[in-house]
């Protein structure tokens, strides 16, 4: 692991926190998975593998099939920082994911979350 300690956080430990956040606001695990898959290019099996095999966030994003080309359209503030201004590429990807989960939990329309035209 290099860089910030969040990079070593296991995706499988973070995922239930995301589930709890979106379900508390009336959304589903399927919607959460759709958002994560849109960002990372993982399919359902790949996402399940990442949740269960101890993959940390650095490995999760390094092994992601393809970051969505529209990810750069994700803007706004997360944890007090504008995601579009984050210089570390891995931290930016992590914050993109956080931002998408926040938008889902807040009830933003899926087309808007997925940056559809």
C-alpha positions in Angstrom: 0.0 0.0 0.0 1.2 3.5 -0.9 -0.1 6.9 0.0 -3.1 7.5 2.2 -4.3 4.9 4.7 -7.8 4.8 3.1 -6.1 3.1 0.1 -5.6 0.0 2.3 -9.3 -0.2 3.4 -10.9 -3.4 2.3 -13.7 -2.8 -0.2 -15.6 -5.6 1.5 -15.7 -3.6 4.8 -16.7 -0.4 3.0 -19.5 -1.9 0.9 -21.8 -2.7 3.9 -21.5 0.9 5.0 -22.6 2.1 1.5 -25.5 -0.4 1.6 -26.6 0.9 5.0 -26.5 4.4 3.8 -28.6 3.9 0.7 -31.1 1.5 2.3 -31.6 4.0 5.2 -32.7 6.4 2.5 -35.0 3.9 0.8 -32.8 2.7 -2.0 -31.7 -0.8 -2.9 -28.5 -2.8 -3.0 -29.2 -3.3 -6.7 -29.1 0.5 -7.3 -25.9 0.7 -5.4 -24.3 -2.1 -7.4 -25.5 -0.4 -10.6 -23.7 2.8 -9.6 -20.5 1.0 -8.7 -20.6 -1.0 -11.9 -21.1 2.1 -13.9 -18.1 3.8 -12.4 -15.7 0.8 -12.4 -16.8 -1.5 -15.2 -17.0 -4.4 -12.8 -19.8 -7.0 -13.6 -21.8 -8.5 -10.8 -19.4 -11.5 -10.3 -16.4 -9.2 -10.2 -18.0 -6.9 -7.7 -18.9 -9.9 -5.5 -15.3 -11.2 -5.8 -14.0 -7.8 -4.7 -16.3 -7.7 -1.7 -15.4 -11.2 -0.5 -11.7 -11.7 -1.2 -10.1 -8.9 0.9 -9.4 -6.6 -2.0 -8.4 -3.1 -0.7 -9.4 0.1 -2.4 -6.1 0.4 -4.2 -6.4 -3.1 -5.7 -10.1 -2.6 -6.3 -9.6 0.4 -8.6 -6.3 -1.0 -10.1 -8.2 -4.1 -11.1 -11.4 -2.3 -12.3 -12.1 -3.3 -15.9 -12.5 0.4 -17.0 -13.3 3.6 -15.3 -16.3 5.1 -17.0 -15.2 7.8 -19.4 -17.9 10.1 -18.0 -16.4 9.8 -14.5 -14.8 13.2 -15.1 -18.3 14.7 -15.2 -18.7 13.9 -11.4 -18.3 17.2 -9.6 -19.1 18.6 -6.3 -17.9 18.5 -2.7 -17.3 15.3 -0.7 -15.6 15.4 2.7 -15.1 19.1 2.3 -13.1 18.8 -0.9 -14.2 19.3 -4.5 -13.8 16.0 -6.3 -12.7 17.6 -9.5 -9.8 19.3 -7.8 -8.3 16.1 -6.2 -4.8 15.6 -7.6 -4.1 12.0 -6.5 -5.8 9.8 -9.2 -6.7 7.0 -6.7 -8.1 9.3 -4.1 -10.1 11.0 -6.8 -11.6 7.6 -7.9 -12.5 6.8 -4.3 -14.1 10.2 -3.8 -16.0 9.7 -7.1 -17.5 6.6 -5.6 -18.3 8.4 -2.4 -20.0 11.2 -4.4 -22.1 8.7 -6.4 -23.2 6.9 -3.3 -24.2 10.2 -1.7 -26.2 11.2 -4.7 -28.0 7.9 -4.7 -28.8 8.2 -1.0 -30.1 11.7 -1.5 -32.5 10.5 -4.1 -31.0 12.0 -7.2 -32.4 10.4 -10.4 -30.4 7.5 -11.7 -30.0 9.1 -15.1 -28.4 12.1 -13.4 -26.1 10.0 -11.2 -24.9 8.0 -14.2 -24.3 11.2 -16.1 -26.6 10.2 -18.9 -27.2 12.8 -21.6 
